[in-house]
Amino acid sequence: MQTNFTLAQLADPHFERSNEILRNCVHCGFCTATCPTYQTLGDERDSPRGRIYLIRDMLEADTAPAPAVVDHVDKCLSCLSCMTTCPSGVHYMHLVDHARAFIQEKHKRPLLDRAIRQMLGLILPHPRRMKLALTGAALARPFAGLFSGRLRAMLDLAPKSPPKSDILSPRIYPAEGERKHRVALLTGCAQQVLDGDINAATIRLLNRLGVEVVVAEGAGCCGALEHHMGREDPALIAVRANVVAWNRERHGDGLDAIIINASGCGTMVKDYGHMMRNHPALADSAEWVSSVARDITEFLSEIGLPADASAPDDLTIGYHSACSLRHGQKIIDPPKDLLKSAGFRVVEPAEAHLCCGSAGTYNIMQPDLANQLKQRKLDNFARTDADIIAAGNIGCMTQLGEAGGLSVVHTVELLDWATGGPKPDKLN
């Protein structure tokens, strides 16, 4: 693709990177075949190829974008399916990230839109604030019918009862028997409030396998929620805090890996090196973080499950391949292989590559499209003989929820159960 950026624009590393990405695009259109929004809406401007043209023109103009352009960029899920499909290696993720930050800087959104985004940024990355907010939402949920749009979406996604999960404090969880590995666990922000069982199962399983787990002082939200809304300053604050915290452990008792059990966070952390490339004081430290970050199933595939792992019940698992794991991190087979090695039967729905509509805050900001994609995913699961659904991302788990009539559990909860841990509460 031809571009016409000025020399002054190309002196900015963000524009320089976007120019490089844009020039790799050959307009082939393969991306349109796997784009959820294009498949749903049929509008070229809501396909990766269409958005690439819109983003190029927006960045070249370097002025406030038209509301229609903002709308089409906002409708992108960042599922990254287009990156899996693209034969030219167009790094769409970095391009749309730049576009969102540009829009945040140049475009003045309507008041309600700004207020909701501000509220999400103030609450979701902070577990204690989120726990308080969800307590209020649980009390308001019976009145959800009085609301519409984004406010209704927030209430529909909130748990039916106030969250009871403990927020993990910095500490060390020692390995059982001989210590074979030492890892840091990203405890997450929304996840540990919505479903603390995921972290508990992760820690139990790793300890059982001889892995010491540390929750590092100063580590917190990965920054993805702010980053995907174009709010770069608070996102980078979170990134810096994590880089510093994990490098402190690295230079202390050492770390073999940084374990992440929410795949949306994993895609973000694995991009820290790129995000911090222009920050000399932390560039090398951030690159190290990205190099040792591992999804929990990725790490378990490396160290192996016990030979006597055995599924306690005869269950068929419908595996949901989260976009951030499948497309963002290119991890497709390890979760399924681990479940099979633990004795579970695993099936996948049709269109496994298509997003469920969760996508961070997307199911709040674009509820109509998100609900269409959710129903499409649930309809595909209904055509399998799955007893339960397993996923590796809390956003997907919340999105699919109870609407399909199947319990949704995290993959690590099943692996913990098959290796001596308790049966997941969701299956009781």
Secondary structure, 3 states (H helix, E strand, C coil): CCCCCCHHHHCCHHHHHHHHHHHHCCCCCHHHHHCHHHHHHCCHHHCHHHHHHHHHHHHHHCCCCCHHHHHHHHCCCCCCHHHHHCCCCCCHHHHHHHHHHHHHHHCCCCHHHHHHHHHHHHHCCCHHHHHHHHHHHHHHHHHHHHCCHHHHHHHHHCCCCCCCCCCCCCEEECCCCCCCEEEEEECCCHHHHHCCHHHHHHHHHHHHCCEEEEECCCCCCCCHHHHCCCCHHHHHHHHHHHHHHHHHHHCCCCCCEEEECCHHHHHHHCCHHHHCCCCCCCHHHHHHHHHHEEEHHHHHHHHCCCCCCCCCCCCEEEECCCHHHHCCCCCCHHHHHHHHHCCCEEECCCCCCCCCCCCCCHHHHCHHHHHHHHHHHHHHHHCCCCCEEEECCHHHHHHHCCCCCCCEEEHHHHHHHHCCCCCCHHHC
